Each structure stands twice: as C-alpha cells, then as structure tokens.
Amino acid sequence: STIDSTKKRYEIIAAEPKTQKEADKVIKNFQSIGIAAHVVKDAPGKRKKISLGTYDTEGGVTSAMNDLIKSGKVNKDIWQLQINPKK
C-alpha cells in the first residue's frame, strides 16, 4: 500500500551515512540481501537516513522491526523515526 506523504508516518532507520555515496553503498548492501532500502528525503538533520520500510502506524513499524530482527537480516540497532511533514 502507498503511504500518504502529507500525513505523519514512521520509518525503520538502519543507518545514517554522511554522504549520498555512502548511502548508495548501504542501500546496495541491503538490496543484496533482499531488503528494499531508500533514503528518507524529508528526514530531519544533516545526515542521510536509510529506511527499510515506511508505515502509517506506530504499531505497524514496531511489528515490522521485530520481524526484521527475527529474520536475522538486520541487527538490533535499527530504530523508528517519526516523520511529521511540513504543512
């Protein structure tokens, strides 16, 4: 399902590289193990935020994070980031 980018949403963040080049490398690594990753374009801060998934509820993102950790494809240091779009 598509997420409405004008509403509050939650991202599973796996990394915060400084440059786009580093971000591309991280994304490529996740794609090689079957995880679709992307840069969150409207995340706060200077660093790039690499997302492993976008969810419209806190429960959805928490459940997905637990599933990812259980799968063994990611370690426990992923976290959720709430994005509140600017009006």
Wavefront OBJ file of the C-alpha trace (Angstrom):
o trace
v 0.000 0.000 0.000
v 1.178 3.533 -0.611
v 1.762 5.901 2.264
v 0.358 9.433 2.135
v 3.443 11.657 2.434
v 1.347 14.569 3.723
v 0.485 12.651 6.910
v 2.568 11.553 9.894
v 4.438 8.320 9.179
v 7.089 6.053 10.653
v 10.330 4.866 9.051
v 12.574 1.969 10.084
v 16.027 3.577 10.115
v 19.053 1.320 9.718
v 21.886 3.782 9.064
v 22.800 7.468 8.951
v 25.618 7.916 6.439
v 27.083 11.387 5.856
v 27.190 11.362 2.056
v 24.978 10.187 -0.796
v 27.843 7.933 -1.945
v 27.891 6.179 1.457
v 24.081 5.994 1.396
v 24.132 4.317 -2.027
v 26.583 1.715 -0.696
v 24.376 0.946 2.322
v 21.259 0.675 0.125
v 23.090 -1.681 -2.256
v 24.115 -3.896 0.687
v 20.508 -4.158 1.903
v 19.232 -4.853 -1.611
v 21.765 -7.693 -1.937
v 20.053 -9.474 0.995
v 16.548 -8.836 -0.297
v 15.610 -5.719 1.672
v 14.318 -2.690 -0.230
v 16.024 0.331 1.337
v 15.782 4.015 0.468
v 16.881 7.454 1.650
v 14.205 9.364 3.570
v 14.136 12.668 1.697
v 12.297 14.709 4.346
v 14.057 13.410 7.473
v 15.435 15.984 9.901
v 19.181 16.510 10.362
v 22.191 16.732 8.079
v 22.866 13.008 7.677
v 21.096 10.776 5.176
v 18.606 8.399 6.832
v 18.368 4.920 5.306
v 14.884 3.448 5.697
v 13.979 -0.237 5.473
v 10.257 0.471 5.445
v 7.580 3.128 5.754
v 4.469 2.639 7.907
v 1.467 4.753 8.788
v 1.129 3.499 12.369
v 3.497 3.067 15.291
v 2.211 -0.485 15.770
v 2.956 -1.327 12.148
v 6.525 -0.072 12.309
v 7.196 -1.836 15.634
v 5.883 -5.139 14.302
v 7.923 -4.828 11.101
v 11.087 -4.009 13.059
v 10.612 -7.087 15.233
v 10.109 -9.246 12.125
v 13.276 -7.858 10.514
v 15.334 -8.504 13.660
v 13.914 -12.038 13.983
v 14.797 -12.740 10.330
v 18.458 -12.220 11.216
v 18.979 -9.895 8.237
v 19.452 -6.829 10.433
v 20.849 -6.296 13.918
v 19.034 -4.805 16.878
v 20.362 -1.271 16.394
v 17.662 -0.272 13.879
v 15.215 2.313 15.185
v 11.991 4.024 14.240
v 11.758 7.640 13.178
v 8.504 9.561 13.164
v 8.212 11.956 10.214
v 5.851 14.887 10.560
v 5.581 16.513 7.131
v 5.671 20.275 6.949
v 2.297 21.731 6.092
l 1 2 3 4 5 6 7 8 9 10 11 12 13 14 15 16 17 18 19 20 21 22 23 24 25 26 27 28 29 30 31 32 33 34 35 36 37 38 39 40 41 42 43 44 45 46 47 48 49 50 51 52 53 54 55 56 57 58 59 60 61 62 63 64 65 66 67 68 69 70 71 72 73 74 75 76 77 78 79 80 81 82 83 84 85 86 87
